[in-house]
């Protein structure tokens, strides 16, 4: 009778231990979920602006007279985004000494804008492996848990602008320049207005620049 009572007590204790293990595991996963939900987001990133420029045979004609702005063949001039870059370009041209007009002018600045969104690899922020010790009654009491607190990586936005300045009545380019940079979507420079101001400022820094040289502008 004593042995039977002892066995019953042992089974009861085992049941309680199993219940505690399950409760601990449940609490552990709840804690992981809470940590993952409140994890810090990935810091914003923005690259330097890479700029390359070429000057034609008559640089003395640059930075003077009237000039208008047109959209390149690969750019939708009706889009709101284009109008933002167009205004940023007009501001820079005006600062160079041009008289920027909307009608026919002596020179034309052809503007092309390209933006490419690249999604990153999406990975789970929590990984779990059953590498713990095994306790009494064959119940696992330990888990190998890895938590990535960086959160999901944001998309990257590549922005490139190209500007050609040429005589309105035809002929070769007087000047051309290209500038590009990359920013994550959580950066302020992912917004068109900020991106346009940054890339145009870099493109016309030290205008007309050394022909064929590529520079990085922070």
C-alpha positions in Angstrom: 0.0 0.0 0.0 2.9 2.3 0.8 4.6 1.6 -2.5 1.3 2.3 -4.3 1.1 5.7 -2.5 4.7 6.4 -3.4 4.1 5.7 -7.1 1.0 7.9 -7.1 3.0 10.7 -5.6 5.8 10.2 -8.1 3.4 10.3 -11.0 1.7 13.4 -9.6 5.1 15.2 -9.3 6.0 14.2 -12.8 2.8 15.6 -14.1 3.4 18.9 -12.3 7.0 19.0 -13.7 5.7 18.4 -17.2 3.1 21.2 -16.8 5.8 23.5 -15.5 8.1 22.7 -18.5 5.2 23.5 -20.9 4.5 26.7 -19.1 8.1 27.8 -19.1 8.3 27.0 -22.9 5.1 29.0 -23.5 6.4 31.9 -21.5 9.7 31.7 -23.4 8.1 31.9 -26.8 5.9 34.8 -25.6 8.9 36.7 -24.4 10.6 36.0 -27.8 7.6 37.3 -29.6 7.5 40.4 -27.4 11.2 41.1 -28.1 10.8 40.6 -31.8 7.8 42.9 -31.9 9.7 45.7 -30.1 13.0 45.2 -31.9 14.9 48.2 -33.2 14.5 48.9 -36.9 17.5 48.8 -39.2 19.3 52.2 -39.2 18.8 54.4 -42.3 21.5 54.2 -44.9 22.5 56.7 -47.7 25.5 56.3 -50.0 27.7 59.1 -51.3 26.6 60.6 -54.6 28.7 59.4 -57.5 29.1 62.1 -60.2 30.6 61.9 -63.6 30.7 64.9 -66.1 31.9 65.7 -69.6 32.5 69.1 -71.1 32.2 69.8 -74.8 34.6 71.8 -77.0 33.1 75.2 -76.2 32.9 75.5 -72.4 32.8 79.3 -72.6 29.1 79.0 -73.7 28.1 77.4 -70.5 26.4 79.3 -67.6 25.1 82.2 -69.7 22.1 83.2 -71.8 18.6 81.6 -71.8 17.9 77.9 -71.1 14.8 75.7 -70.8 14.3 72.2 -69.4 12.9 69.3 -71.3 12.3 65.6 -70.3 14.4 62.9 -71.9 12.8 60.2 -74.0 12.9 57.7 -71.1 11.3 60.1 -68.6 7.6 60.9 -68.1 7.4 64.6 -68.0 3.8 64.5 -66.8 4.7 62.7 -63.5 4.7 64.6 -60.2 8.1 63.1 -59.4 9.6 64.6 -62.6 8.3 68.1 -61.8 10.2 67.9 -58.4 13.5 67.1 -60.2 12.8 69.7 -62.9 12.4 72.4 -60.3 15.6 71.3 -58.5 17.4 71.5 -61.8 16.0 74.9 -62.7 17.2 76.2 -59.3 20.8 75.0 -60.0 20.8 76.4 -63.5 19.7 79.8 -62.2 22.5 79.7 -59.7 25.0 79.1 -62.5 24.0 82.3 -64.2 21.5 81.0 -66.7 18.2 82.8 -67.4 15.8 79.8 -67.0 12.7 80.2 -69.2 9.8 78.0 -70.3 9.7 79.1 -73.9 12.3 78.7 -76.7 15.8 79.4 -75.4 19.4 79.5 -76.7 20.2 76.3 -74.9 18.2 73.3 -73.6 18.8 71.1 -70.6 17.5 67.6 -71.2 16.7 65.8 -67.9 16.4 62.1 -67.4 15.4 60.6 -64.0 15.5 56.9 -63.0 14.6 55.3 -59.7 14.9 51.6 -58.9 13.5 50.0 -55.8 15.4 46.8 -54.7 13.7 44.7 -52.0 16.1 43.0 -49.5 16.0 39.3 -48.5 13.3 38.8 -45.9 14.3 36.6 -43.0 12.5 35.6 -39.8 13.9 37.6 -36.8 13.6 34.5 -34.6 15.3 31.1 -35.0 14.8 28.2 -32.6 16.8 25.0 -32.2 16.2 22.1 -29.8 19.7 21.9 -28.4 18.9 21.9 -24.7 19.4 19.3 -22.1 17.0 16.4 -21.5 15.6 16.2 -17.9 13.6 13.6 -16.1 10.9 11.6 -17.8 12.3 12.4 -21.2 11.2 16.0 -21.3 13.4 18.6 -22.9 14.0 21.6 -20.6 16.3 23.7 -22.8 16.1 25.4 -26.2 18.7 27.1 -28.3 17.1 30.4 -29.4 18.6 33.1 -31.6 16.9 36.5 -31.9 17.8 39.1 -34.6 16.9 42.5 -33.1 17.6 44.5 -36.2 14.1 43.9 -37.7 13.3 43.4 -41.4 15.7 45.2 -43.7 14.2 48.1 -45.6 14.0 48.4 -49.4 16.8 50.2 -51.1 16.1 53.0 -53.6 18.6 53.8 -56.3 18.3 57.2 -57.8 20.0 58.4 -61.0 19.7 61.7 -62.9 21.3 62.6 -66.2 21.4 66.1 -67.6 22.5 67.1 -71.1 23.0 70.8 -72.0 23.0 71.4 -75.7 22.3 74.3 -78.2 18.6 74.6 -78.8 19.2 74.8 -82.6 21.1 71.5 -82.7 24.7 70.4 -82.5 26.7 68.4 -80.0 26.3 68.5 -76.2 28.0 71.4 -74.5 28.0 69.5 -71.3 26.6 66.3 -69.8 26.6 64.9 -66.3 25.3 61.9 -64.4 24.8 61.4 -60.7 23.5 58.6 -58.6 23.1 57.4 -55.0 21.3 54.7 -53.0 19.2 55.2 -49.9 17.1 52.9 -47.8 13.4 53.6 -47.7 13.6 54.7 -44.0 16.0 57.5 -44.9 14.9 61.1 -45.5 16.7 60.9 -48.9 14.2 58.3 -50.1 11.7 61.1 -50.5 11.7 62.6 -54.0 12.1 66.2 -52.8 15.1 65.4 -50.6 16.6 63.1 -53.2 16.3 65.7 -56.0 17.9 68.5 -54.0 20.8 66.2 -52.9 21.6 64.7 -56.3 21.3 68.0 -58.2 23.5 69.8 -55.6 26.2 67.1 -56.1 25.8 67.1 -59.9 26.5 70.8 -60.3 29.1 71.2 -57.5 32.2 72.9 -59.0 30.4 73.1 -62.4 31.4 72.3 -65.1 33.8 69.9 -63.4 36.8 68.0 -64.8 35.7 66.1 -67.9 35.6 62.4 -67.6 36.4 62.4 -63.8 34.1 60.5 -61.4 33.9 62.0 -57.9 32.0 61.1 -54.7 30.1 63.7 -52.9 28.9 63.2 -49.3 
